[in-house]
Amino acid sequence: MGAQLRVYTQRIKSAQTTKKITRAMELISASRIQKAQARVAASGPYSRAITRAVSAVATYSNVDHVLTTEPEKIERAAVVIFASDRGLAGAFSSQVLRQANELTELLQSQGKEVTYFLVGRKSVAYFAFRKRASEGQWTGGTDSPSFETAQEIGQALLKSFLTDASEGGVDEIHVVYNRFVSMVTQTPEVVRLLPLEVVEGVEEPDSKTVLPLYEFEPDAANVLDALLPVYIESRLFNAMLQSAASEHAARQKAMKSASDNADKLITDYTRLRNNARQAEITQQIAEIVGGADALSGAK
């Protein structure tokens, strides 16, 4: 009985220590999620303004630009995966990797060769464990992304996109990340980044609407050359911010669940310890009574 009491006491202490850690991580994530949400909201107007500018050039010009023209045959596709650097965030990284695998199967079924660009240590470790190659890797700072990292990724993607597929380049680029919906819901999102798919294009006017006149200086091709890299970087940075906010929300949710489970373990082990203590006390009383009866009988 004494050994059982020591075991239950040790398990209660372990659960209490675990609860302190998970509770602290929950509070840290809760404090960071507000800043992450603010950064996502702040990046929205700029991203929409860039999108409208690119939409105008793509809609009201007939320039044949490499970034907006669909190739006749797509041979190679790049997939950019945004995962996390750290664990203890529930299914945050696993659902992105699962979505990326589904996208890979779809692209390969279309006869396309797939290459990868990885963001976050979890995606890098996933590919390293399975001995799968990647074209680029970026780790560190997934919970607090910087625009410089988005610029580096954008430059690498543009360089690969502007290189012919026969020379190791790609014909299209897809981005897979977790989109922040709410504190409870974060959904994996797949966006084709290049060739350009305008997600906020100009709406179709009715018969009474007069279309605005656009002038491009020096010309539409040069405007696209200047706008599209900025557009790509802003879209990548927005995806990084969405992923960071989703990571904090997922970690807070996972740590709260872990704290609740620790509370349940503490309650269960406390009940078992009390039962073991009560059984030990009952046994001791029974031994005392039995000894007293034996002494009385001997007299």
RAFEN-V513854 format. One record per backbone hydrogen bond with DSSP energy under -1.0 kcal/mol. CO is the residue of the C=O (numbers start at 1). NH is the residue of the N-H. If there is no record, write none. Layout:
BEGIN
{{CO:NH} {CO:NH}}
END
This chain:
BEGIN
{{1:5} {2:6} {3:7} {4:8} {5:9} {6:10} {7:11} {8:12} {9:13} {10:14} {11:15} {12:16} {13:17} {14:18} {15:19} {16:20} {17:21} {18:22} {19:23} {20:24} {21:25} {22:26} {23:27} {24:28} {25:29} {26:30} {27:31} {28:32} {29:33} {32:36} {33:37} {34:38} {35:39} {36:40} {37:41} {38:42} {39:43} {43:47} {44:48} {45:49} {46:50} {47:51} {48:52} {49:53} {50:54} {51:55} {52:56} {53:57} {54:58} {55:59} {56:60} {63:65} {65:68} {65:69} {67:196} {75:113} {76:171} {77:115} {78:174} {79:117} {80:176} {81:119} {84:122} {89:92} {91:95} {93:97} {94:98} {95:99} {96:100} {97:101} {98:102} {99:103} {100:104} {101:105} {102:106} {103:107} {104:108} {105:109} {107:112} {108:111} {113:77} {115:79} {116:135} {117:81} {118:138} {119:83} {120:124} {121:125} {122:126} {123:127} {124:128} {125:129} {126:130} {127:132} {136:118} {138:120} {146:150} {147:151} {148:152} {149:153} {150:154} {151:155} {152:156} {153:157} {154:158} {155:159} {156:160} {157:161} {158:162} {160:170} {164:167} {164:169} {165:168} {172:78} {173:193} {173:194} {174:80} {175:191} {176:82} {177:189} {179:187} {185:181} {185:182} {187:179} {189:177} {191:175} {194:173} {206:209} {219:223} {220:224} {221:225} {222:226} {223:227} {224:228} {227:231} {228:232} {229:233} {230:234} {231:235} {232:236} {233:237} {234:238} {235:239} {236:240} {237:241} {238:242} {239:243} {240:244} {241:245} {242:246} {243:247} {244:248} {245:249} {246:250} {247:251} {248:252} {249:253} {250:254} {251:255} {252:256} {253:257} {254:258} {255:259} {256:260} {257:261} {258:262} {259:263} {260:264} {261:265} {262:266} {263:267} {264:268} {265:269} {266:270} {267:271} {268:272} {269:273} {270:274} {271:275} {272:276} {273:277} {274:278} {275:279} {276:280} {277:281} {278:282} {279:283} {280:284} {281:285} {282:286} {283:287} {284:288} {285:289} {286:290} {287:291} {288:292} {289:293} {290:294} {291:295} {292:296} {293:297} {294:298} {295:299}}
END
